[in-house]
Structure formats: structure tokens, C-alpha cells
Amino acid sequence: MTNLFEVPCPSVAIIGSNKCFPVHRVYCVGRNYAAHAREMGGSPERESPFFFSKPANAIVANDASIPFPLRTQDLHHEVELVVALAGDALAAKGEHLTVSEAKEAVFAYAVGVDFTRRDLQAEAKAKGRPWDTAKGFDQSAPMSRLTLLADAGDLMDANISLCVNGELKQQGKISELIWSVPELIVELSTYYRLRPGDLIFTGTPAGVSAVFPGDELEARIDSLETLRVRLCVRD
Ligand code: MN
């Protein structure tokens, strides 16, 4: 049996490799930096971070021009460390990983933006509805090429930042993550059988703000490729 038609498999380029990383699923973490949890009206002392997801085809390569998304008057940027999962140990198991198995499952890192239709998210929160339309829309997850773990070094001391039209909007340190990268993977593996090709957007520091057609975004994490995104007017 063959499929009726082809559906594209999203993938991400890997620095220094002629192979691409195929994207299986995109998991995201909410409220994983205390200052951002507070700016969104939460209390990091009382509430743990939590997960949501985007479809794999939300991924956009670096240096893209993205048409301003549909159905929003309040599009926000969220700069995030992205973790790419792979490896034989992960392929063999994937559920209820230990901390050492979680560390072994980290294949590469990138910097990404979790674009959010904040108006739709506020409405969903108020009505107790799902976040899918606020978070999982077309081209909502631009990301840089992947940097292999060995080349990224220890990211714990890395700075994470985002500028809009050259103006600094978000700034933090990866060490401020409430759930560290291994802790996130361990926790996520209690909900899902993680697979090679899964990506995790690990949450955003404070300073999220609205962006508009014509804006140019620059997202940085030390030792990773800088991500550039332009928002353009829809045709
Ligand atoms: Mn986010």
C-alpha cells in the first residue's frame, strides 16, 4: 500500500552535517522562568511549569520572512532554548527516563521563538479552553540550525536574549530555568513515550511583547547560531 499523496516531513538543518534532523513532535513548556511566570500573572512558588505542543509543521528555518499570522491583533515573541532529542537509548526506551538517560537523549540545541497569539491565549485561559489556536498555528516556531551537543558546550551559563528592530526586549540566563533540561525530559517522559526527532521548546524569560508586520527579530543564545526572523504583511 502506498499513501494517496505526500505530506512533507519537517526537518531542521544541523551545523557541520549534510544530514537534516527530521522533526517528529514539538513539545513546549509554559512558565519555566520565574520572572516570565510572574509577568503572565502566575506564581512560580506555587505552580509548576507545564507542557503544551505545536504541530511539527509549525517549525520554520532560520532567516525566514513569516506572513503576519491570521486571527490575531496581539502576536507575542517568546525566545526559547530548543532541545533536539535523539539516540539509540531513547529509541529503545523513551518512557520514564532517568536523569542520566535524559542527558543521553539530548542530541543538539538551537534557539527558537514560540510565537503566541496572546489575545487568543487570554480568551482560552478565561474560558478554560485549549491553547491550540493560540500556540499551534502555521509558522509559529521559527528556529536556528541545530548545534550538536559537543559543540554547544555547557549552556548553563549561557545568556538568552531577543531584540526587535535592534531593541533589547528579552534577556535571561539558561541557568534561570525552573526545570532544567534533564528534568524537563524526565518529566515529559512520564506523559509521553519520547522518540528520536522530538523537539522541546523549554520556556521563555521575561520581557515578551507584541510584534507587527515589518518587524525584524534577532534571538540569541551564547554558542548557538543566532536566529533571525522577519514578519511581513500577508498577501
Ligand atoms: Mn513559550
Residues whose N, C-alpha, C, O or C-beta is under 5 A from the ligand:
A	BS01	MN	V29 E78 D114 G203 T204
